[in-house]
Amino acid sequence: MVKTNHNAYADLVHQFDLLVDEPLKKYTAFKVGGPADFLALPRDQHALKQLLKAASDLDMAVTIFGGGTNLLVTDKGIRGLVVVMQHLKSEIHITDAGPGRKTIYAETGERLSKVCRFAIRHSLTGLEFAAGIPGTIGGAIIMNAGIPSGEMSDIVQSIDVLNPQTQTVKTIEKKDLAFSYRHLNLPGIIVAARLNLMEAAAEEIETTFKQNLNQKKSTQPIAAASAGCFFKNPGQGMSAGELIERSGLKGLKMNDAMVSPIHANYIVNTCHATCEDILLLKQKIQETVFKKYQINLETEVRIKGE
Ligand SMILES: Cc1cc2nc3c(=O)[nH]c(=O)nc-3n(C[C@H](O)[C@H](O)[C@H](O)COP(=O)(O)OP(=O)(O)OC[C@H]3O[C@@H](n4cnc5c(N)ncnc54)[C@H](O)[C@@H]3O)c2cc1C
């Protein structure tokens, strides 16, 4: 019997405990975004594979969220299925990888901050740059998250990638991954990662970690609703923040969207900003900086939805 789409969707909702018309502002650090038609929070790889198979059979668009800390979702929201990976995690494992080296294995939904704390506890250096960067391991790898002194590509050893069409998992080694500045081009879903870290004195690791964290806390509005730095730094010369600040835009508001007075490359949601407010502010920033410096600022934040 051929089912109507309506029945098929109802089955999907029931079978996978999906949330329907779920507001995505609940899943983004910006606290902005309309509804997802369907939203899933799978707890293990098996459930994720089954869900993706069912979505693929229904030809349903799938959008992946990690911690939602680098995302701006449109006010109309996202059609199809949003899969939030935050609960896809298990115990973090540690294995020997030669003299003075260890490999940390974590599933994609593990918080980067938890993996950092794990590394410090085990006297492993390499992740200090990640102090204060929110989100999941999977999201951090896709974004090649970092600061000038380090980024995820420095420590990724390999990742396990799920093909959403075939639901098969393949391990890809670092040498076969095309990392670039705040970007990894990957046609697939990260389900787990191995990170390559070195043994060192715990005290030194902790000191560097705390210095990075304090530096972040004192220069960035980390407690505000935002998606971190909004624009990528241009290849050379002034940073995006400097360009925006020198264009006189700090504190500029579009309703409840504001260029942070603390760090000009942060757009913050001061209360009830909409995606439209943020996009208008983004446009204003880009036009003003272009007029003054002839530099096109590209967004680092990923914009999703219709
Ligand atoms: C206060 C604040 C400070 C920040 N500071 C920094 C900083 O110092 N440096 C920095 O680089 N970034 C920073 N960010 C941005 C953000 O935290 C990072 O980019 C983070 O690594 C994103 O992780 P996430 O899990 O939240 O990913 P999300 O925002 O959920 O997703 C980011 C992208 O990755 C994709 N994705 C997520 N998980 C997977 C997966 N498992 N498989 C395939 N695709 C996936 C999503 O579809 C999306 O395209 C900051 C953000 C905030 C709010």
The ligand as an SDF file (V2000), in Angstrom:
LIG
                    3D

 53 58  0  0  0  0  0  0  0  0999 V2000
   30.6040   33.0770   22.9510 C   0  0  0  0  0  0  0  0  0  0  0  0
   31.1780   32.3760   21.7440 C   0  0  0  0  0  0  0  0  0  0  0  0
   32.5530   32.3190   21.5710 C   0  0  0  0  0  0  0  0  0  0  0  0
   33.1060   31.6900   20.4440 C   0  0  0  0  0  0  0  0  0  0  0  0
   34.4560   31.6770   20.2970 N   0  0  0  0  0  0  0  0  0  0  0  0
   35.0120   31.0750   19.2210 C   0  0  0  0  0  0  0  0  0  0  0  0
   36.4350   31.0650   19.0330 C   0  0  0  0  0  0  0  0  0  0  0  0
   37.2060   31.5670   19.8320 O   0  0  0  0  0  0  0  0  0  0  0  0
   36.9150   30.4510   17.9170 N   0  0  0  0  0  0  0  0  0  0  0  0
   36.0950   29.8390   17.0040 C   0  0  0  0  0  0  0  0  0  0  0  0
   36.5990   29.2970   16.0160 O   0  0  0  0  0  0  0  0  0  0  0  0
   34.7570   29.8390   17.1620 N   0  0  0  0  0  0  0  0  0  0  0  0
   34.1940   30.4340   18.2310 C   0  0  0  0  0  0  0  0  0  0  0  0
   32.8300   30.4490   18.3840 N   0  0  0  0  0  0  0  0  0  0  0  0
   31.9650   29.8310   17.3620 C   0  0  0  0  0  0  0  0  0  0  0  0
   31.5530   28.3780   17.6800 C   0  0  0  0  0  0  0  0  0  0  0  0
   31.5600   28.1600   19.0620 O   0  0  0  0  0  0  0  0  0  0  0  0
   32.4680   27.3600   17.0080 C   0  0  0  0  0  0  0  0  0  0  0  0
   32.4390   27.4870   15.6230 O   0  0  0  0  0  0  0  0  0  0  0  0
   32.0470   25.9300   17.4190 C   0  0  0  0  0  0  0  0  0  0  0  0
   33.1080   25.0760   17.1620 O   0  0  0  0  0  0  0  0  0  0  0  0
   30.7930   25.4430   16.7030 C   0  0  0  0  0  0  0  0  0  0  0  0
   30.4230   24.2080   17.2830 O   0  0  0  0  0  0  0  0  0  0  0  0
   28.8800   23.7730   17.3780 P   0  0  0  0  0  0  0  0  0  0  0  0
   28.8380   22.3700   17.8750 O   0  0  0  0  0  0  0  0  0  0  0  0
   28.0990   24.7310   18.1420 O   0  0  0  0  0  0  0  0  0  0  0  0
   28.4850   23.7830   15.8390 O   0  0  0  0  0  0  0  0  0  0  0  0
   27.1240   24.3530   15.2070 P   0  0  0  0  0  0  0  0  0  0  0  0
   27.1010   25.8210   15.3510 O   0  0  0  0  0  0  0  0  0  0  0  0
   25.9600   23.5990   15.6960 O   0  0  0  0  0  0  0  0  0  0  0  0
   27.3570   23.9890   13.6640 O   0  0  0  0  0  0  0  0  0  0  0  0
   28.3780   24.6040   12.9050 C   0  0  0  0  0  0  0  0  0  0  0  0
   28.4130   23.9350   11.5170 C   0  0  0  0  0  0  0  0  0  0  0  0
   28.8530   22.6010   11.6510 O   0  0  0  0  0  0  0  0  0  0  0  0
   27.8880   21.6770   11.1360 C   0  0  0  0  0  0  0  0  0  0  0  0
   27.9300   20.5180   12.0140 N   0  0  0  0  0  0  0  0  0  0  0  0
   27.7970   20.5010   13.3710 C   0  0  0  0  0  0  0  0  0  0  0  0
   27.9810   19.2530   13.8350 N   0  0  0  0  0  0  0  0  0  0  0  0
   28.2310   18.4690   12.7510 C   0  0  0  0  0  0  0  0  0  0  0  0
   28.5010   17.0760   12.5690 C   0  0  0  0  0  0  0  0  0  0  0  0
   28.5540   16.2270   13.6040 N   0  0  0  0  0  0  0  0  0  0  0  0
   28.7070   16.6150   11.3170 N   0  0  0  0  0  0  0  0  0  0  0  0
   28.6390   17.4460   10.2480 C   0  0  0  0  0  0  0  0  0  0  0  0
   28.3740   18.7720   10.3520 N   0  0  0  0  0  0  0  0  0  0  0  0
   28.1810   19.2710   11.5950 C   0  0  0  0  0  0  0  0  0  0  0  0
   26.5640   22.4280   11.1550 C   0  0  0  0  0  0  0  0  0  0  0  0
   25.6690   21.9610   10.1640 O   0  0  0  0  0  0  0  0  0  0  0  0
   27.0240   23.8610   10.8510 C   0  0  0  0  0  0  0  0  0  0  0  0
   27.1940   24.0420    9.4700 O   0  0  0  0  0  0  0  0  0  0  0  0
   32.2520   31.0790   19.5050 C   0  0  0  0  0  0  0  0  0  0  0  0
   30.8560   31.1140   19.6880 C   0  0  0  0  0  0  0  0  0  0  0  0
   30.3260   31.7490   20.7970 C   0  0  0  0  0  0  0  0  0  0  0  0
   28.8260   31.7740   20.9860 C   0  0  0  0  0  0  0  0  0  0  0  0
  1  2  1  0
  2  3  1  0
  2 52  2  0
  3  4  2  0
  4  5  1  0
  4 50  1  0
  5  6  2  0
  6  7  1  0
  6 13  1  0
  7  8  2  0
  7  9  1  0
  9 10  1  0
 10 11  2  0
 10 12  1  0
 12 13  2  0
 13 14  1  0
 14 15  1  0
 14 50  1  0
 15 16  1  0
 16 17  1  0
 16 18  1  0
 18 19  1  0
 18 20  1  0
 20 21  1  0
 20 22  1  0
 22 23  1  0
 23 24  1  0
 24 25  2  0
 24 26  1  0
 24 27  1  0
 27 28  1  0
 28 29  2  0
 28 30  1  0
 28 31  1  0
 31 32  1  0
 32 33  1  0
 33 34  1  0
 33 48  1  0
 34 35  1  0
 35 36  1  0
 35 46  1  0
 36 37  1  0
 36 45  1  0
 37 38  2  0
 38 39  1  0
 39 40  1  0
 39 45  2  0
 40 41  1  0
 40 42  2  0
 42 43  1  0
 43 44  2  0
 44 45  1  0
 46 47  1  0
 46 48  1  0
 48 49  1  0
 50 51  2  0
 51 52  1  0
 52 53  1  0
M  END
$$$$
